[in-house]
Amino acid sequence: MSESEHKMIEILRILNDSEKIIGSKKIADEMQNRGFDLGERAVRYHMKILDEKGFTERVGYSGRKITSLGRAELDKGLVYDQVDFIFSKFEEMIYETNFDFKKKDGNVIVNTSSFKLEEGVMDIIKKVTSAGLVVSPYITSKTENTDEGEVVKMKTICGTTIDGMLLNNGIPSLPLYGGLLEVEDYMPKQFSQLISYKKTSITPLEAFISDKMTSVLDLVETGTGTIPANFRVIPANAKEKALNILDKLKSAGIGGVIKIGKESEEVLGIPIDEGMLGIAVVGGVAPLCAAQESGYDVDIKLGEGIAKYTDLKPVTKAKTILKKEKGRSDRKVQFLLSKTWNLFQSVDFDIETHKGNLITNISFIKKSDLDEGLEIMSKVYQSSTSHISPYYKIIEDVGGDDEVGIATICSLSLDGILIKNGIMSSPKYGGLLEMTKNPKFIELIAYSGSSLDPHEIYIFKNMTSVSKNENGYKIYLSSVKEIPVVAREDTKELLSKIEDVGVPIYKIGKPREIVYNTKIDSYNFAIVSGSGLNPIAAIKESGIDVKVKAVESLGELSEMESL
């Protein structure tokens, strides 16, 4: 993406962040604040282009506003910048938090959610809030009349507010992960899934928010369930000061702290560096997750902005039902890359004989859906043979009694083959590649810092369009690998020998090239490959229930069938 396009994306961000219509002078001033040397005349030039594209529109002589088309472009137009922007956005809001717990006044960070006002939805939100599974019972909401009925727009306090309060009092607090926390008999046990706040285009907790991933309401009613939670670290020397601040925040109605560890102590399955301690905090949107689990259509946006605390009111009283977790977790969180590096050692595929083990994914469907599922896989492969892997294997006696497994070749097999042949290949991102005339990634999640293969998240959240798309293009699951430039020619030669191995290569990048809107580290180049889960995603798109397990096992290409 060019520098000019980068500037236009930043202008769109400024317009999107503003609640008012703004003119070129204010935009130019804000661009200067963000490090862009752009005067009013240059802003007007870029705004004219944005108008022509339909991303912005003039409103009288007051200035411009962003359009819905502009917001869509902002969401996906600069994804390599977005993977850095998510963390930067939280850092910016942490800096802007100035809540005074003595006066109970000032700015707090809020999540924004919207849902139709239906019978029972507020009862669920209040039920979870009263159980203390929330950062704060203080909310602000307003009801709007729409063509679909009354819609509630609700703001809830985000746990990142705590990071802001710690920083305001001289304690650096570093948000590390958002994830899913398992609770048994009201006792927090361990994080089951995590995504790092850095190097992702999706807010970590947003990746896990789904009615089938969380079970907040089950926890309230039975004591056992899975809740959204986030995790940060602070210097161990600041513990006493931090505890004092957290107590004062709690008295002011802001809490949600699940556990504070000791120096260098593992917390809920997460290892901690020397001299640091970990703090786990419940996700501020847990009550909204419970409503989603109950069948209500809830649009949840995390860390969306800043609000004045005095504008918020308690929806109900809150007292936590969680017990204090004792001792260390029975098991540590296993991060994907650690698992993958070890699997690479078992990849012994021979590029000459095409024999040996490759990494496979295993997905489960009902036996009664198998024939239809295979037919769907065959159709998507025939419609796009250059983008879809044809290989699969049916595995009996796995999963439940009425289930069957479908093994497909994992794209990480390529990394294993390259490493076996002396070429360092590092999995960098799992992404969603929009196959327009000029293909580009619209979502990216780094393999580093994630406990779950990003492709599983995209499938689970119905973000793919492998078999159908209203706009006439497809969205494929893809992986980005990073390889030293010095090995580029040898890599190209090796890949030419395994073109039929079942991992489609979409592009081999040039040194320092931004490939499909994805930036690679200096002195490296990128390979973009298609995922073996694309045919499985097509099955899910058709409405068939599929359980996906990526990077799950090993298998021989010779034992697989072809679509």
DRENKOLDREN-78039 format. One record per residue (C-alpha): residue number from 1; x, z, y. Coordinates in Angstrom, 1 decimal. Example, Ala and Ser with C-alpha at 12.3 -4.5 7.8 and 13.67 -1.06 7.14 Angstrom:
<sites>
SITE pos      x      z      y
SITE   1   12.3    7.8   -4.5
SITE   2   13.7    7.1   -1.1
</sites>
This chain:
<sites>
SITE pos      x      z      y
SITE   1    0.0    0.0    0.0
SITE   2    1.3   -1.0    3.4
SITE   3    2.1    1.4    6.3
SITE   4   -0.9   -0.1    8.2
SITE   5   -3.3    0.7    5.3
SITE   6   -1.8    4.2    5.1
SITE   7   -2.7    4.7    8.8
SITE   8   -6.2    3.4    8.3
SITE   9   -6.8    5.8    5.4
SITE  10   -5.6    8.7    7.6
SITE  11   -8.0    7.6   10.4
SITE  12  -10.8    7.6    7.8
SITE  13   -9.8   11.2    6.9
SITE  14  -10.0   12.3   10.5
SITE  15  -13.4   10.8   10.9
SITE  16  -14.6   12.3    7.6
SITE  17  -13.3   15.7    8.6
SITE  18  -15.1   15.6   12.0
SITE  19  -18.7   16.7   12.2
SITE  20  -19.0   14.9   15.5
SITE  21  -18.6   11.3   16.6
SITE  22  -15.1   10.9   18.1
SITE  23  -13.3    8.3   20.2
SITE  24   -9.9    6.7   20.0
SITE  25   -8.1    9.2   22.3
SITE  26   -9.0   12.2   20.0
SITE  27   -8.1   10.1   16.9
SITE  28   -4.8    9.2   18.5
SITE  29   -4.1   12.9   19.3
SITE  30   -4.9   14.0   15.8
SITE  31   -2.8   11.2   14.3
SITE  32    0.1   12.5   16.4
SITE  33   -0.5   16.0   15.0
SITE  34   -0.3   14.5   11.5
SITE  35    3.0   12.9   12.1
SITE  36    1.8    9.3   12.9
SITE  37    3.2    7.7   16.1
SITE  38    0.0    5.9   17.1
SITE  39   -1.3    5.4   20.6
SITE  40   -4.9    4.8   21.7
SITE  41   -4.4    1.0   21.7
SITE  42   -3.0    1.0   18.2
SITE  43   -5.9    3.2   17.1
SITE  44   -8.4    0.8   18.5
SITE  45   -6.7   -2.1   16.7
SITE  46   -7.0   -0.3   13.3
SITE  47  -10.5    0.8   14.1
SITE  48  -11.6   -2.8   14.6
SITE  49  -10.3   -3.6   11.1
SITE  50  -12.1   -0.6    9.7
SITE  51  -15.3   -1.8   11.4
SITE  52  -15.0   -5.3   10.0
SITE  53  -14.5   -3.8    6.5
SITE  54  -17.7   -1.7    6.9
SITE  55  -15.8    1.6    6.6
SITE  56  -16.6    2.7   10.1
SITE  57  -19.2    2.0   12.7
SITE  58  -19.4    2.3   16.5
SITE  59  -22.0    4.7   17.9
SITE  60  -22.7    3.7   21.5
SITE  61  -19.8    4.6   23.8
SITE  62  -19.1    7.9   22.1
SITE  63  -16.8    6.6   19.5
SITE  64  -17.1    6.0   15.8
SITE  65  -18.2    7.6   12.5
SITE  66  -17.3    7.0    8.9
SITE  67  -19.8    5.1    6.7
SITE  68  -20.7    5.8    3.1
SITE  69  -18.6    2.8    2.1
SITE  70  -15.7    4.3    4.1
SITE  71  -16.1    7.6    2.2
SITE  72  -16.0    5.8   -1.1
SITE  73  -12.8    4.0    0.0
SITE  74  -11.3    7.3    1.1
SITE  75  -12.0    8.8   -2.3
SITE  76  -10.0    6.1   -4.1
SITE  77   -8.1    4.0   -1.6
SITE  78   -4.8    5.8   -1.6
SITE  79   -4.6    7.7   -4.8
SITE  80   -0.8    8.1   -4.8
SITE  81   -1.2   10.0   -1.5
SITE  82   -4.3   11.8   -2.8
SITE  83   -2.3   13.5   -5.6
SITE  84   -0.2   15.2   -2.9
SITE  85   -3.1   15.5   -0.4
SITE  86   -5.2   17.9   -2.7
SITE  87   -2.5   20.6   -2.6
SITE  88   -1.7   19.9    1.1
SITE  89   -5.4   20.2    1.9
SITE  90   -5.5   23.7    0.3
SITE  91   -2.3   24.6    2.2
SITE  92   -3.9   23.6    5.4
SITE  93   -7.1   25.6    4.8
SITE  94   -5.0   28.6    3.8
SITE  95   -3.2   28.4    7.1
SITE  96   -6.5   28.1    9.0
SITE  97   -8.0   31.2    7.3
SITE  98   -8.1   34.0    9.8
SITE  99  -10.7   36.5    8.4
SITE 100  -10.4   40.0    9.9
SITE 101  -11.5   42.4    7.2
SITE 102  -11.8   45.2    9.7
SITE 103  -14.1   43.4   12.0
SITE 104  -15.6   41.3    9.2
SITE 105  -15.2   38.2   11.4
SITE 106  -13.2   35.0   11.3
SITE 107  -12.8   31.9    9.2
SITE 108  -13.1   31.7    5.4
SITE 109  -12.6   28.8    3.0
SITE 110  -15.9   27.6    1.4
SITE 111  -17.1   25.4   -1.4
SITE 112  -20.1   23.1   -0.7
SITE 113  -22.8   22.5   -3.3
SITE 114  -26.2   20.8   -3.1
SITE 115  -29.2   20.8   -5.5
SITE 116  -32.9   20.2   -5.5
SITE 117  -35.0   23.3   -4.8
SITE 118  -36.6   23.7   -8.2
SITE 119  -38.3   26.7   -9.8
SITE 120  -35.8   29.1  -11.3
SITE 121  -32.5   27.7   -9.9
SITE 122  -32.1   30.4   -7.3
SITE 123  -32.9   33.1   -9.9
SITE 124  -29.9   31.9  -12.0
SITE 125  -27.6   31.8   -9.0
SITE 126  -28.6   35.4   -8.0
SITE 127  -28.3   36.6  -11.7
SITE 128  -24.7   35.4  -12.0
SITE 129  -23.8   36.6   -8.5
SITE 130  -25.2   40.1   -9.2
SITE 131  -23.0   40.2  -12.3
SITE 132  -19.9   39.9  -10.1
SITE 133  -18.9   36.4  -11.4
SITE 134  -18.2   35.2   -7.9
SITE 135  -15.6   35.6   -5.2
SITE 136  -18.3   36.8   -2.8
SITE 137  -22.1   37.2   -2.7
SITE 138  -22.0   36.0    0.9
SITE 139  -23.3   32.4    1.2
SITE 140  -24.9   30.1    3.8
SITE 141  -27.6   27.7    2.8
SITE 142  -30.1   25.3    4.4
SITE 143  -32.9   23.3    3.0
SITE 144  -33.5   19.7    3.9
SITE 145  -36.5   17.5    3.2
SITE 146  -35.6   14.3    1.4
SITE 147  -37.4   11.5   -0.4
SITE 148  -36.6   13.3   -3.6
SITE 149  -38.0   16.6   -2.4
SITE 150  -36.4   19.7   -0.9
SITE 151  -32.6   19.8   -1.2
SITE 152  -30.5   23.0   -0.7
SITE 153  -27.0   22.7    0.7
SITE 154  -25.1   25.9   -0.1
SITE 155  -21.7   27.1    0.9
SITE 156  -20.0   29.8   -1.2
SITE 157  -16.6   31.5   -0.5
SITE 158  -13.7   29.9   -2.3
SITE 159  -11.0   32.0   -4.0
SITE 160   -8.4   30.3   -1.9
SITE 161   -9.6   32.5    1.0
SITE 162   -7.6   35.3   -0.8
SITE 163   -4.4   33.2   -0.5
SITE 164   -5.1   32.8    3.2
SITE 165   -5.5   36.5    3.7
SITE 166   -2.3   37.3    1.8
SITE 167   -0.4   34.8    3.9
SITE 168   -1.8   36.1    7.2
SITE 169   -0.4   39.5    6.2
SITE 170    3.1   38.1    5.4
SITE 171    2.7   37.6    1.6
SITE 172    3.3   34.0    0.4
SITE 173    0.7   33.2   -2.3
SITE 174    1.2   30.0   -4.3
SITE 175   -1.9   28.5   -6.0
SITE 176   -0.7   27.2   -9.4
SITE 177   -3.6   26.3  -11.6
SITE 178   -7.3   25.9  -11.9
SITE 179   -8.9   26.2  -15.3
SITE 180  -11.2   27.7  -17.9
SITE 181  -11.0   31.4  -18.8
SITE 182  -12.3   32.7  -22.1
SITE 183  -14.1   36.0  -22.1
SITE 184  -15.1   38.0  -25.2
SITE 185  -17.3   41.2  -25.1
SITE 186  -16.9   41.1  -21.3
SITE 187  -13.1   41.3  -21.7
SITE 188  -11.0   38.4  -20.2
SITE 189   -8.8   37.1  -23.0
SITE 190   -6.8   34.0  -22.0
SITE 191   -7.0   30.7  -20.2
SITE 192   -8.0   27.9  -22.6
SITE 193   -7.4   25.0  -20.2
SITE 194   -5.3   24.6  -17.0
SITE 195   -4.5   21.9  -14.5
SITE 196   -1.8   22.2  -11.9
SITE 197   -2.9   22.1   -8.2
SITE 198    0.0   19.7   -7.6
SITE 199    0.0   16.1   -8.6
SITE 200   -3.7   15.6   -9.2
SITE 201   -6.3   13.5   -7.3
SITE 202   -9.1   15.8   -8.6
SITE 203   -9.4   19.4   -7.5
SITE 204   -8.4   21.3  -10.7
SITE 205  -11.5   23.4  -11.1
SITE 206  -13.6   20.3  -10.4
SITE 207  -12.1   18.6  -13.4
SITE 208  -13.5   21.3  -15.7
SITE 209  -16.9   21.8  -14.1
SITE 210  -19.5   20.5  -16.5
SITE 211  -22.5   22.0  -18.3
SITE 212  -20.7   21.6  -21.6
SITE 213  -17.3   23.0  -20.5
SITE 214  -18.4   26.3  -19.0
SITE 215  -20.7   28.9  -20.4
SITE 216  -21.1   31.3  -17.4
SITE 217  -24.7   32.2  -18.3
SITE 218  -23.8   33.0  -21.9
SITE 219  -21.2   35.4  -20.6
SITE 220  -23.8   37.2  -18.3
SITE 221  -26.3   37.5  -21.2
SITE 222  -24.1   38.1  -24.2
SITE 223  -20.7   39.1  -22.9
SITE 224  -18.9   36.1  -24.3
SITE 225  -18.4   32.8  -22.6
SITE 226  -16.1   30.5  -20.6
SITE 227  -15.8   30.7  -16.8
SITE 228  -14.0   28.7  -14.1
SITE 229  -11.0   30.6  -12.7
SITE 230   -7.9   29.9  -10.7
SITE 231   -4.4   31.4  -10.7
SITE 232   -1.7   32.1   -8.2
SITE 233    1.6   33.9   -8.0
SITE 234    3.1   36.2   -5.3
SITE 235    6.5   38.0   -5.0
SITE 236    6.5   41.1   -7.2
SITE 237    8.0   43.1   -4.3
SITE 238    4.7   42.5   -2.4
SITE 239    2.4   44.0   -5.1
SITE 240    1.6   47.3   -3.3
SITE 241    0.9   45.6    0.0
SITE 242   -1.2   42.9   -1.8
SITE 243   -3.3   45.6   -3.6
SITE 244   -4.0   47.2   -0.3
SITE 245   -5.2   43.9    1.2
SITE 246   -7.3   43.1   -1.8
SITE 247   -9.0   46.5   -1.7
SITE 248   -9.9   45.9    2.0
SITE 249  -11.2   42.4    1.3
SITE 250  -13.3   43.8   -1.5
SITE 251  -14.8   46.4    0.9
SITE 252  -15.6   43.5    3.2
SITE 253  -17.4   41.6    0.4
SITE 254  -14.7   39.3   -0.8
SITE 255  -13.3   39.9   -4.3
SITE 256  -13.5   38.1   -7.6
SITE 257  -10.0   39.3   -8.8
SITE 258  -10.0   39.3  -12.6
SITE 259   -6.4   40.5  -13.2
SITE 260   -3.2   41.3  -11.4
SITE 261   -0.1   41.3  -13.6
SITE 262    3.1   43.2  -13.5
SITE 263    6.5   41.7  -12.5
SITE 264    7.3   38.7  -14.8
SITE 265    4.4   39.7  -17.1
SITE 266    2.4   37.0  -18.8
SITE 267   -1.1   37.0  -17.5
SITE 268   -4.0   35.8  -19.6
SITE 269   -1.7   33.5  -21.6
SITE 270    0.2   32.1  -18.5
SITE 271    4.0   32.8  -18.4
SITE 272    5.3   34.1  -15.1
SITE 273    8.7   33.5  -13.5
SITE 274   11.2   36.3  -13.0
SITE 275   10.5   38.3   -9.8
SITE 276    6.9   37.1   -9.5
SITE 277    3.5   38.4  -10.6
SITE 278    0.3   36.5  -11.4
SITE 279   -3.2   37.0  -10.0
SITE 280   -6.3   35.5  -11.7
SITE 281   -9.5   35.0   -9.6
SITE 282  -12.9   33.8  -10.7
SITE 283  -14.0   30.4   -9.4
SITE 284  -16.3   30.8   -6.4
SITE 285  -18.7   28.2   -7.8
SITE 286  -19.4   30.1  -11.1
SITE 287  -23.1   30.7  -10.1
SITE 288  -23.5   27.0   -9.5
SITE 289  -21.9   26.2  -12.9
SITE 290  -24.5   28.5  -14.5
SITE 291  -27.3   26.5  -12.8
SITE 292  -25.7   23.3  -14.0
SITE 293  -25.5   24.6  -17.6
SITE 294  -29.3   25.3  -17.4
SITE 295  -30.1   21.7  -16.7
SITE 296  -30.3   21.6  -13.0
SITE 297  -28.6   18.7  -11.2
SITE 298  -26.0   20.4   -9.0
SITE 299  -23.3   18.5   -6.9
SITE 300  -20.4   20.9   -6.6
SITE 301  -17.5   20.3   -4.2
SITE 302  -14.6   22.8   -4.2
SITE 303  -12.6   23.9   -1.2
SITE 304  -14.5   21.6    1.1
SITE 305  -13.9   23.3    4.4
SITE 306  -13.8   26.3    6.7
SITE 307  -16.8   28.4    7.8
SITE 308  -17.3   31.5    9.9
SITE 309  -17.9   34.6    7.9
SITE 310  -20.6   35.8   10.3
SITE 311  -22.6   32.7    9.4
SITE 312  -22.8   33.9    5.8
SITE 313  -25.3   36.4    4.3
SITE 314  -25.3   38.1    0.9
SITE 315  -27.7   36.5   -1.5
SITE 316  -27.8   39.7   -3.6
SITE 317  -25.6   42.7   -4.4
SITE 318  -22.6   42.1   -6.7
SITE 319  -21.0   44.4   -9.3
SITE 320  -18.7   42.9  -11.9
SITE 321  -19.6   43.1  -15.6
SITE 322  -16.0   42.2  -16.6
SITE 323  -13.9   44.9  -18.3
SITE 324  -10.2   45.3  -17.6
SITE 325   -8.1   43.2  -19.9
SITE 326   -5.5   45.3  -21.7
SITE 327   -2.1   44.2  -22.9
SITE 328   -1.0   40.6  -23.3
SITE 329   -3.0   37.7  -24.5
SITE 330   -2.9   36.9  -28.2
SITE 331   -1.6   33.4  -27.4
SITE 332    0.0   31.5  -24.6
SITE 333   -1.5   28.4  -22.9
SITE 334    0.1   25.3  -24.5
SITE 335    0.8   22.7  -21.9
SITE 336    0.4   19.1  -22.9
SITE 337    3.9   17.9  -22.2
SITE 338    5.5   20.7  -24.4
SITE 339    3.2   19.6  -27.3
SITE 340    4.0   15.9  -26.6
SITE 341    7.8   16.3  -26.4
SITE 342    7.7   17.8  -29.8
SITE 343    5.5   15.1  -31.2
SITE 344    7.9   12.5  -29.9
SITE 345   10.4   13.8  -32.4
SITE 346    8.1   12.8  -35.3
SITE 347    7.6    9.3  -34.1
SITE 348    9.7    7.2  -36.4
SITE 349    8.1    3.8  -36.0
SITE 350   10.6    1.0  -36.7
SITE 351   10.3   -1.9  -34.2
SITE 352   11.7   -4.4  -36.8
SITE 353    9.5   -3.4  -39.9
SITE 354    6.6   -2.0  -37.9
SITE 355    6.5    0.9  -40.3
SITE 356    6.6    4.6  -39.5
SITE 357    4.6    7.2  -37.6
SITE 358    2.8    6.9  -34.3
SITE 359    0.9    9.5  -32.3
SITE 360   -2.8    9.3  -32.8
SITE 361   -6.0   10.6  -31.1
SITE 362   -8.9   11.8  -33.3
SITE 363  -12.5   11.6  -32.0
SITE 364  -15.5   12.9  -33.9
SITE 365  -19.0   11.4  -34.1
SITE 366  -22.0   12.0  -36.4
SITE 367  -21.8   10.0  -39.6
SITE 368  -25.2    8.5  -38.7
SITE 369  -23.7    7.1  -35.5
SITE 370  -20.6    5.6  -37.1
SITE 371  -21.8    2.0  -37.7
SITE 372  -23.2    1.7  -34.2
SITE 373  -20.0    3.3  -32.8
SITE 374  -17.8    0.7  -34.6
SITE 375  -20.0   -2.1  -33.4
SITE 376  -19.5   -0.9  -29.8
SITE 377  -15.8   -0.6  -30.3
SITE 378  -15.7   -4.2  -31.6
SITE 379  -17.7   -5.6  -28.7
SITE 380  -15.5   -4.0  -26.0
SITE 381  -12.4   -5.2  -27.8
SITE 382  -13.7   -8.8  -28.2
SITE 383  -14.6   -8.8  -24.5
SITE 384  -11.2   -7.7  -23.4
SITE 385   -8.5   -8.2  -26.1
SITE 386   -5.7   -7.8  -23.6
SITE 387   -6.8   -4.4  -22.4
SITE 388   -8.2   -2.7  -25.5
SITE 389   -6.3   -1.6  -28.6
SITE 390   -8.0   -3.0  -31.8
SITE 391   -6.6   -0.3  -34.3
SITE 392   -8.5    2.5  -35.7
SITE 393   -8.9    4.6  -38.9
SITE 394  -11.9    6.4  -40.3
SITE 395  -11.0    9.9  -41.4
SITE 396  -13.3   11.7  -43.8
SITE 397  -13.6   15.5  -44.4
SITE 398  -12.8   16.5  -40.8
SITE 399  -14.9   18.2  -38.3
SITE 400  -18.4   19.4  -39.3
SITE 401  -20.3   18.5  -42.4
SITE 402  -22.2   15.7  -40.7
SITE 403  -19.1   14.4  -38.7
SITE 404  -16.5   11.8  -39.2
SITE 405  -13.2   11.2  -37.4
SITE 406  -12.0    8.1  -35.7
SITE 407   -8.2    7.9  -35.3
SITE 408   -6.8    5.6  -32.6
SITE 409   -3.3    5.0  -31.4
SITE 410   -2.3    7.2  -28.5
SITE 411   -0.5    5.4  -25.6
SITE 412    2.1    8.2  -25.7
SITE 413    3.4    6.5  -28.8
SITE 414    5.2    4.1  -26.5
SITE 415    7.2    7.0  -25.0
SITE 416    8.1    8.2  -28.5
SITE 417    9.3    4.7  -29.6
SITE 418   11.4    4.2  -26.4
SITE 419   13.0    7.6  -26.8
SITE 420   13.7    6.9  -30.5
SITE 421   15.6    3.8  -29.3
SITE 422   17.6    5.7  -26.7
SITE 423   15.5    5.0  -23.6
SITE 424   14.2    8.0  -21.7
SITE 425   10.5    7.6  -21.0
SITE 426    8.6   10.4  -19.3
SITE 427    4.7   10.5  -19.3
SITE 428    3.8   10.9  -15.6
SITE 429    0.1   10.4  -15.1
SITE 430   -3.1    9.9  -17.0
SITE 431   -5.4    7.9  -14.8
SITE 432   -8.5    5.7  -14.3
SITE 433   -7.6    2.1  -13.5
SITE 434  -10.2    0.1  -11.7
SITE 435   -9.8   -3.5  -12.9
SITE 436  -10.8   -5.4   -9.7
SITE 437   -9.0   -8.6   -8.5
SITE 438   -6.3   -6.2   -7.2
SITE 439   -6.3   -3.4   -9.8
SITE 440   -5.7    0.1   -8.6
SITE 441   -5.8    3.7   -9.9
SITE 442   -8.8    5.6   -8.5
SITE 443   -7.9    8.9  -10.2
SITE 444   -4.6   10.4  -11.4
SITE 445   -3.8   13.7  -13.1
SITE 446   -0.2   14.5  -13.9
SITE 447    0.7   15.3  -17.5
SITE 448    3.0   17.9  -16.2
SITE 449    1.2   21.2  -15.6
SITE 450   -1.9   20.2  -17.6
SITE 451   -3.0   21.8  -20.9
SITE 452   -5.4   18.9  -21.6
SITE 453   -4.9   15.2  -21.8
SITE 454   -6.4   13.8  -18.5
SITE 455   -8.2   11.1  -20.5
SITE 456  -10.3   13.7  -22.3
SITE 457  -11.4   15.0  -18.9
SITE 458  -12.4   11.5  -17.6
SITE 459  -14.4   10.8  -20.8
SITE 460  -16.1   14.2  -20.8
SITE 461  -17.1   13.8  -17.1
SITE 462  -18.4   10.2  -17.7
SITE 463  -15.9    8.6  -15.3
SITE 464  -15.1    5.5  -17.3
SITE 465  -16.7    2.0  -17.2
SITE 466  -15.1    0.4  -20.2
SITE 467  -18.2   -1.5  -21.4
SITE 468  -20.4   -1.7  -18.3
SITE 469  -20.3   -1.5  -14.6
SITE 470  -22.9   -2.2  -11.9
SITE 471  -20.3   -3.7   -9.6
SITE 472  -19.0   -6.2  -12.2
SITE 473  -15.7   -4.6  -12.9
SITE 474  -14.4   -2.1  -15.5
SITE 475  -12.6    1.2  -15.2
SITE 476  -10.1    1.8  -18.0
SITE 477   -8.2    4.9  -19.2
SITE 478   -4.5    4.2  -18.5
SITE 479   -1.2    6.0  -18.6
SITE 480    1.8    5.8  -16.3
SITE 481    5.3    6.2  -17.8
SITE 482    8.4    6.7  -15.7
SITE 483   11.8    5.1  -16.9
SITE 484   15.2    5.0  -15.3
SITE 485   15.9    1.6  -13.6
SITE 486   19.2    1.2  -15.5
SITE 487   17.2    0.8  -18.7
SITE 488   14.6   -1.7  -17.4
SITE 489   15.9   -4.9  -19.1
SITE 490   16.4   -3.1  -22.4
SITE 491   12.9   -1.7  -22.1
SITE 492   11.4   -5.1  -21.5
SITE 493   13.2   -6.5  -24.5
SITE 494   12.1   -3.6  -26.8
SITE 495    8.5   -3.9  -25.6
SITE 496    8.4   -7.6  -26.3
SITE 497    9.1   -6.7  -30.0
SITE 498    6.1   -4.4  -30.3
SITE 499    3.4   -6.3  -28.4
SITE 500    1.1   -6.0  -31.4
SITE 501    1.6   -2.3  -31.9
SITE 502   -1.8   -1.5  -30.5
SITE 503   -0.9   -0.1  -27.1
SITE 504   -1.7   -2.7  -24.4
SITE 505    0.9   -3.0  -21.6
SITE 506   -0.9   -3.7  -18.3
SITE 507    2.2   -3.9  -16.2
SITE 508    6.0   -3.3  -16.1
SITE 509    6.9   -2.3  -12.5
SITE 510    9.9   -3.1  -10.5
SITE 511   12.3   -0.4   -9.1
SITE 512   10.6    1.8   -6.5
SITE 513    7.5   -0.4   -6.7
SITE 514    4.1    1.2   -6.0
SITE 515    2.3    0.0   -9.1
SITE 516   -1.5   -0.2   -8.9
SITE 517   -1.4    2.3   -6.1
SITE 518    0.8    4.7   -7.9
SITE 519    4.2    5.9   -6.6
SITE 520    7.1    6.5   -8.9
SITE 521   10.2    8.6   -8.2
SITE 522   13.3    6.8   -6.7
SITE 523   15.7    5.1   -9.2
SITE 524   12.8    4.7  -11.7
SITE 525   10.2    2.1  -12.6
SITE 526    6.7    2.4  -14.0
SITE 527    5.0    1.1  -17.2
SITE 528    1.2    1.2  -17.1
SITE 529   -0.4    1.1  -20.5
SITE 530   -3.9    1.2  -21.8
SITE 531   -5.2    4.2  -23.7
SITE 532   -6.2    4.2  -27.3
SITE 533   -9.3    6.1  -26.2
SITE 534  -10.9    3.3  -24.3
SITE 535  -13.0    2.1  -27.3
SITE 536  -14.1    5.8  -27.7
SITE 537  -15.0    6.0  -24.0
SITE 538  -17.2    2.9  -24.6
SITE 539  -19.1    4.8  -27.4
SITE 540  -19.6    7.7  -25.0
SITE 541  -20.9    5.4  -22.3
SITE 542  -23.6    4.1  -24.7
SITE 543  -25.1    7.6  -25.0
SITE 544  -23.6    8.6  -28.4
SITE 545  -22.2   12.1  -28.5
SITE 546  -18.4   12.0  -29.0
SITE 547  -15.9   14.9  -29.2
SITE 548  -12.4   13.7  -28.2
SITE 549   -9.1   15.2  -29.2
SITE 550   -6.2   13.3  -27.6
SITE 551   -2.6   13.6  -28.8
SITE 552   -3.8   15.2  -32.0
SITE 553   -1.9   13.9  -35.0
SITE 554    0.4   11.3  -36.5
SITE 555   -0.5    8.1  -38.4
SITE 556    0.9    4.8  -39.8
SITE 557   -0.1    1.5  -38.2
SITE 558   -0.2   -0.1  -41.7
SITE 559   -3.0    2.3  -42.7
SITE 560   -5.2    1.4  -39.8
SITE 561   -8.0   -1.3  -39.6
SITE 562   -8.4   -3.8  -36.8
SITE 563  -11.5   -4.5  -34.9
</sites>
